[in-house]
Amino acid sequence: MTIGPSSPPSPVPAGIPCWIELACREQAVAERFYGALFGWEYTTQRDPATSDGRYAIATMTDFPVGGLYRAAPGAPLGWMPHLSVPHTASAAEWVEHLGGRITLGPAPIPRRGTILHAYDACGAPVVFWEVPPDWEFVTGIPNTFSGADLNTHDGVAADHFYTKLFTYGSHQIGDGESLDYVEWLIEHEPVLYRYVMGSEYSLDTPPHWLVYFDIDPARGVDAVAGESLMHGGTVVIQPYDTPFGRMAILADPEGAVFAVIDHSRVSEDWGRAEVDDPYDD
């Protein structure tokens, strides 16, 4: 990708997750749930790209941690990471060149840069964002974004699309057969993960992203899973241990799936049992 001669430098390197947002049916329901679970507060602003022209910025101590909006009928629902690009026009050309499909944009958002919605080469929705110089996105502390997996049926297509688009390095974590789990890296640092869905998913499960949120070890993943039930959510997969930390997969009252993880509780073994497909309605 190239940056036009008049474009200011991006504050976020290309390929870095620079935002997360939830496309939901009833915004008030989502705001109550995540406010109770994570302590988020919200400010609403105008956004011409949403179905009702409104967009809620979730904050912690006045710092932005993500966004929520009401999706248009038929649009994908759920959590989505946004990936930083230096120029959305160039990104659009590369997306189509690499076998993806543009669905919206590039579209300017007042005071928040320019976005580009697309489907990648393996059919997963993805958003690219050319962020402004004063961009803020808090991550890596409890109740904020921790990472994301791209769950797909075609690991080869996904790897080719993203490693060419962002020149990610690629490192196989699983054995590539019984567990095909890959980390994408920038300068040897993991940025995102790609998982080829196994037998726990049905063959018609669409490719999708799974967004992770950090949990304070003093609180614990098990407690958060229980609290999600109290606030109207669902425990899709009970807490289990992984080499990355103890985690659970949850769903909010509208069924949007997300993961919570405590990175302090690391196991050498994968403790996940076979479960029903969380995306099978």
C-alpha positions as CSV (number, residue, x, y, z in Angstrom):
1,M,0.0,0.0,0.0
2,T,1.1,3.6,-0.6
3,I,0.2,6.8,1.1
4,G,-0.6,9.8,-1.1
5,P,1.9,12.7,-1.0
6,S,-0.6,14.9,0.8
7,S,-1.7,12.3,3.4
8,P,-0.6,12.8,7.0
9,P,1.2,9.9,8.5
10,S,-1.0,7.4,10.3
11,P,-0.6,7.2,14.1
12,V,-1.2,3.4,13.9
13,P,1.0,1.1,11.8
14,A,-0.7,-0.7,9.0
15,G,-2.3,-4.0,10.0
16,I,-2.7,-3.2,13.7
17,P,-6.2,-3.6,15.2
18,C,-7.1,0.0,15.8
19,W,-10.8,-0.3,17.0
20,I,-13.5,-2.8,17.8
21,E,-17.3,-2.3,17.4
22,L,-20.5,-4.2,17.9
23,A,-23.2,-4.2,15.3
24,C,-26.4,-5.0,17.2
25,R,-30.2,-5.0,16.9
26,E,-31.1,-3.0,20.0
27,Q,-28.4,-0.6,21.0
28,A,-29.8,0.1,24.5
29,V,-29.8,-3.6,25.3
30,A,-26.2,-4.0,24.3
31,E,-25.1,-0.8,26.2
32,R,-26.8,-2.1,29.4
33,F,-25.1,-5.5,29.2
34,Y,-21.6,-4.4,28.5
35,G,-21.9,-1.5,30.9
36,A,-22.8,-3.9,33.7
37,L,-20.2,-6.5,32.7
38,F,-17.2,-4.2,31.9
39,G,-18.1,-0.9,33.6
40,W,-18.3,0.9,30.3
41,E,-19.9,4.3,29.9
42,Y,-21.1,5.8,26.6
43,T,-21.2,9.0,24.5
44,T,-23.3,9.1,21.3
45,Q,-22.2,11.0,18.2
46,R,-23.4,11.4,14.6
47,D,-22.3,8.7,12.1
48,P,-23.6,8.8,8.5
49,A,-22.5,5.1,8.0
50,T,-25.0,3.6,10.5
51,S,-28.6,2.7,9.9
52,D,-30.0,5.5,12.2
53,G,-27.1,8.0,12.0
54,R,-26.0,7.3,15.6
55,Y,-22.9,5.7,17.1
56,A,-22.1,5.1,20.7
57,I,-18.5,5.3,21.9
58,A,-17.8,3.1,24.9
59,T,-15.3,4.6,27.4
60,M,-13.5,3.7,30.6
61,T,-12.5,6.7,32.6
62,D,-13.2,8.9,29.6
63,F,-10.9,6.9,27.3
64,P,-12.4,5.1,24.2
65,V,-12.4,1.3,24.2
66,G,-14.9,0.5,21.3
67,G,-18.1,1.4,19.6
68,L,-21.7,0.1,19.3
69,Y,-24.3,0.8,16.7
70,R,-27.6,-0.5,15.4
71,A,-27.0,-2.6,12.2
72,A,-29.1,-2.2,9.1
73,P,-31.5,-5.1,8.2
74,G,-29.6,-8.0,6.8
75,A,-26.1,-6.6,7.7
76,P,-23.7,-8.8,9.7
77,L,-24.2,-8.7,13.5
78,G,-21.6,-9.1,16.3
79,W,-18.2,-7.9,17.3
80,M,-15.7,-6.8,14.6
81,P,-12.1,-5.7,14.9
82,H,-11.0,-2.8,12.6
83,L,-7.6,-2.9,11.0
84,S,-5.5,0.2,10.4
85,V,-4.6,1.2,6.9
86,P,-2.5,4.2,5.8
87,H,-5.0,5.0,3.0
88,T,-8.4,3.4,2.4
89,A,-8.4,4.1,-1.3
90,S,-5.3,2.0,-1.8
91,A,-6.6,-0.6,0.6
92,A,-9.8,-0.9,-1.5
93,E,-7.7,-1.6,-4.6
94,W,-5.7,-4.3,-2.8
95,V,-8.8,-6.0,-1.3
96,E,-10.3,-6.5,-4.7
97,H,-6.9,-7.5,-6.2
98,L,-6.5,-10.2,-3.6
99,G,-10.0,-11.6,-4.0
100,G,-12.0,-9.7,-1.5
101,R,-15.2,-7.6,-2.0
102,I,-16.0,-4.0,-1.0
103,T,-19.4,-3.5,0.7
104,L,-19.1,0.1,1.9
105,G,-16.7,3.0,1.3
106,P,-14.3,4.4,1.5
107,A,-16.5,6.6,3.7
108,P,-15.4,9.6,5.8
109,I,-16.6,9.7,9.4
110,P,-16.7,13.2,11.0
111,R,-13.5,13.7,13.1
112,R,-12.7,9.9,13.0
113,G,-11.0,9.3,9.6
114,T,-12.2,7.1,6.8
115,I,-13.6,3.5,6.9
116,L,-13.8,0.7,4.4
117,H,-16.1,-2.3,4.9
118,A,-15.3,-5.5,2.9
119,Y,-15.4,-9.3,2.8
120,D,-12.0,-10.9,2.7
121,A,-11.0,-13.7,0.3
122,C,-12.3,-16.4,2.6
123,G,-15.7,-14.7,3.0
124,A,-15.3,-13.1,6.5
125,P,-16.5,-9.5,7.0
126,V,-13.7,-7.1,7.9
127,V,-13.3,-3.3,8.4
128,F,-10.3,-1.2,7.5
129,W,-9.8,2.2,9.0
130,E,-7.7,5.2,8.0
131,V,-7.5,6.8,11.4
132,P,-6.9,10.5,12.2
133,P,-3.6,11.7,13.8
134,D,-5.2,12.2,17.2
135,W,-6.7,8.6,17.3
136,E,-7.2,7.0,20.7
137,F,-8.0,3.4,21.4
138,V,-7.3,1.9,24.9
139,T,-6.3,-1.8,24.9
140,G,-4.4,-4.3,27.1
141,I,-6.0,-3.5,30.5
142,P,-8.9,-5.2,32.2
143,N,-12.3,-4.9,30.4
144,T,-10.7,-3.8,27.1
145,F,-9.7,-5.4,23.8
146,S,-7.1,-8.1,24.1
147,G,-7.0,-9.8,20.6
148,A,-9.0,-11.4,17.9
149,D,-9.2,-14.7,16.0
150,L,-10.4,-15.0,12.4
151,N,-12.3,-18.3,12.3
152,T,-12.5,-19.7,8.8
153,H,-12.9,-22.9,6.8
154,D,-10.1,-21.9,4.4
155,G,-6.8,-21.1,6.1
156,V,-4.8,-20.9,2.9
157,A,-7.1,-18.2,1.4
158,A,-7.1,-16.3,4.7
159,D,-3.3,-16.4,5.1
160,H,-2.7,-15.4,1.5
161,F,-5.1,-12.4,1.7
162,Y,-3.8,-10.9,5.0
163,T,-0.1,-11.6,4.6
164,K,-0.1,-10.0,1.2
165,L,-2.3,-7.1,2.3
166,F,-0.2,-6.3,5.4
167,T,3.0,-8.3,4.8
168,Y,2.3,-10.1,8.1
169,G,4.7,-12.9,9.1
170,S,2.9,-16.2,9.7
171,H,3.6,-18.8,12.4
172,Q,1.8,-22.1,12.8
173,I,1.0,-22.7,16.5
174,G,-1.0,-26.0,16.1
175,D,0.2,-29.0,14.2
176,G,-1.7,-27.8,11.1
177,E,-3.9,-30.8,11.0
178,S,-5.8,-31.6,14.2
179,L,-5.3,-27.9,15.2
180,D,-4.7,-25.4,12.4
181,Y,-4.1,-22.2,14.4
182,V,-1.8,-19.5,13.1
183,E,-0.5,-16.2,14.5
184,W,0.1,-13.3,12.1
185,L,3.0,-11.1,13.2
186,I,4.5,-7.7,12.6
187,E,8.2,-7.5,13.4
188,H,7.9,-10.9,15.2
189,E,5.1,-9.6,17.5
190,P,1.7,-11.3,17.2
191,V,-1.0,-9.1,15.9
192,L,-4.0,-11.4,15.1
193,Y,-4.7,-15.1,15.0
194,R,-6.3,-17.4,12.3
195,Y,-8.2,-20.6,13.2
196,V,-9.5,-23.2,10.8
197,M,-12.8,-24.3,12.3
198,G,-12.8,-27.8,13.5
199,S,-15.5,-30.4,14.2
200,E,-17.1,-28.2,16.9
201,Y,-18.4,-26.0,14.1
202,S,-20.9,-27.1,11.4
203,L,-19.7,-26.9,7.8
204,D,-22.1,-24.1,7.0
205,T,-20.8,-21.8,9.8
206,P,-19.8,-18.6,8.1
207,P,-16.3,-17.2,8.6
208,H,-16.3,-14.8,11.4
209,W,-14.1,-12.9,14.0
210,L,-13.9,-13.7,17.7
211,V,-12.9,-10.7,19.8
212,Y,-11.3,-11.2,23.2
213,F,-11.5,-9.0,26.2
214,D,-8.9,-8.9,29.0
215,I,-10.1,-9.9,32.5
216,D,-8.4,-8.8,35.8
217,P,-6.9,-11.9,37.5
218,A,-8.3,-10.7,40.8
219,R,-11.8,-11.0,39.3
220,G,-11.3,-14.1,37.1
221,V,-12.9,-15.5,34.0
222,D,-15.1,-17.9,36.0
223,A,-16.7,-14.9,37.9
224,V,-17.2,-13.0,34.7
225,A,-18.9,-15.9,33.1
226,G,-21.3,-16.1,36.0
227,E,-21.9,-12.4,35.9
228,S,-22.8,-12.5,32.2
229,L,-25.6,-14.9,33.0
230,M,-26.9,-12.5,35.7
231,H,-27.0,-9.7,33.1
232,G,-28.9,-11.7,30.5
233,G,-26.0,-13.2,28.6
234,T,-25.1,-16.8,27.8
235,V,-22.1,-19.0,28.5
236,V,-21.4,-20.6,25.1
237,I,-18.2,-22.4,26.3
238,Q,-17.5,-22.8,30.0
239,P,-14.1,-21.5,31.3
240,Y,-11.2,-23.6,30.2
241,D,-7.4,-23.4,30.2
242,T,-5.1,-22.7,27.2
243,P,-1.5,-21.8,26.6
244,F,-2.6,-18.2,26.3
245,G,-4.6,-18.0,29.6
246,R,-7.9,-19.1,31.1
247,M,-10.8,-18.1,28.9
248,A,-14.5,-18.5,28.2
249,I,-16.7,-17.8,25.3
250,L,-19.8,-15.8,26.1
251,A,-22.7,-14.2,24.2
252,D,-24.6,-11.1,25.0
253,P,-28.5,-11.0,25.3
254,E,-28.8,-10.6,21.5
255,G,-26.4,-13.5,20.8
256,A,-23.3,-11.6,19.9
257,V,-20.4,-14.0,20.7
258,F,-17.2,-12.8,22.4
259,A,-14.4,-14.2,24.5
260,V,-12.9,-13.2,27.9
261,I,-9.4,-14.2,28.9
262,D,-7.1,-14.0,31.9
263,H,-3.6,-14.1,30.6
264,S,-2.1,-14.8,34.0
265,R,-3.4,-18.4,34.1
266,V,-1.4,-20.1,31.4
267,S,-1.6,-23.8,30.7
268,E,0.6,-26.0,28.5
269,D,-2.3,-28.0,27.4
270,W,-5.5,-27.1,25.5
271,G,-8.3,-27.9,27.8
272,R,-11.3,-27.1,25.5
273,A,-13.8,-29.8,25.2
274,E,-16.0,-30.5,22.1
275,V,-19.0,-28.2,22.1
276,D,-21.9,-27.3,20.0
277,D,-21.3,-24.7,17.2
278,P,-21.9,-21.3,18.9
279,Y,-22.9,-19.8,15.5
280,D,-25.5,-22.5,14.8
281,D,-29.0,-21.0,15.2
